[in-house]
Amino acid sequence: MKKLKIGLIGAGGIARGCHIPGYLSVPDDCEITWVCDVAPSAVDQAAALVPGARTTTNYQDILNDPEVDAVSVTTPNKAHKQPTIDALHAGKHVLCEKPLAMNAAEAKEMCRAARDSGKILQVALQMRFGAPGRFMRQYIDAGHMGDIYYARAQALRRRGVPHWGVFIDKEQQGGGPLIDIGVHILDLTLFLMGYPKPVAASGRTWDYLGKNPDIVNPWGDYDRSKFTVEDMAVGFIRFENGAAVTLESSFMSNIKEDWLRTDLFGTKAGALVKAGGDDPIEIYTEQDKMLFDVTPRNVPHVASSHTAEVQAFVKAVQTGAPSPVPGEQGLILNAIFDSLYKSSETGREEPVDVEF
C-alpha cells in the first residue's frame, strides 16, 4: 500500500496538537513532507515536530508538489474555503478542520469541488471516532434503539470563552459557541440518527454575558469590546423524516456545570451519550413490561479521537473508501447554523437549504 505524502496548510495549535500526532501515529502509512502557515513562527514550531519537512508561507507551494497526496487544512475558519478548493482542484485529498466553512454558501462551493475532483473531502469532526460514538453507532445499527425520532444535544460551558485565536471575532470565525462546540455535539447526534436531511430550523442567540467585563472567565481574560459572537445559542431543527433535534450551546451561561452530551429518544430505547469520562453511556429500555437503566461496561477504549480521525482519513485515501466524514455532512451543519442565526434575527422558523 502506498505511503502517502501529506502537507499541512495551517500550523497552529490544532495542527500541532491533533493533526501532526495523528499522522505520526501511522508512520508506515504516511509522512508529513510540507508545513505551511502565514506566520513564520507557527511554521517553525510545527516543523520542529516533523524534522525534514519542507516549509513555506504560501500553500500553493504544497499544491504544486506532484508528490503530495493529501493535505490537512487547519487554518482559521475564514481561511478554510479557498485552500480546500484549490487543493481539491490540484488533485489532493483534503482533511478540513471543523466547521467546514463560515457558512453554507462556502460549504457548497467546497462540496462541488470535491464532487468535481473525485477526491476525498473529510471534515475534522472527531467525536464520532471516540469510544461513546463508536459504541452507540454499533448499538443503534443492531436495532436496539428502534427509530430515533428526537434528540436533545447540549454543548454548554458555564465560563469558557477561548481567549486565544479568533474565537470571539464573528468576521473571522463565523459565529460563537454554536459554530465552535455546538458543531461537535450536533454532528455526533446526527451521526447517531443516520444524518437525516434538515428542512427548517428556529433559534435564538444572546451575547449578554460574553460582553460583560464584570464576569470572570477562568480560561483567561479577553477584550470584551471585541466580542462580536453569541455567548449562547439554542435551536429547534426539523428533519425530512419527521425527526427533530433541540440544540443548546454556550461559552457562558449560568448553569451548574459544563455539558457535552446528547440525549437520544428512540422507539425501542433511549440513551444519554456523553463526550467521555466514566460511564459515558446510559441506556433506558424496557423488557417484559419492566423498565431498565443500563450502563454498558465494555465501551471500547480510544486513546485519542483526534488521532483516530486522522487515521480514518489516511485509510480512506489509501483504499479509495468513501470519506469518513463527507463534506455533505459538514454542509448540513453549516446550513443549520445559518438558519438558526437567521431565525434569531427574523423571529421566524427558517428553511434549511443543503442542495448543491
Secondary structure by P-SEA (a helix, b strand, c coil): ccbbbbbbccccccccccaaaaaaaccccccccbbbbccaaaaaaaaaaccccccccccccccccccccbbbbccccccccaaaaaaaaabbbbbccccccccaaaaaaaaaaaaaacbbbbccccccccaaaaaaaaaaaacccccccbbbbbbccccccccccccccccccccccccccaaaaaaaaaaaacccccccccccccccccccccccccccccccccccccccccccccccccbbbbbbbbccccccccccbbbbbcccbbbbbcccccccbbbbbcccccccccccccccccccaaaaaaaaaaaaaaacccccccaaaaaaaaaaaaaaaaaaaacbbbbbbccc
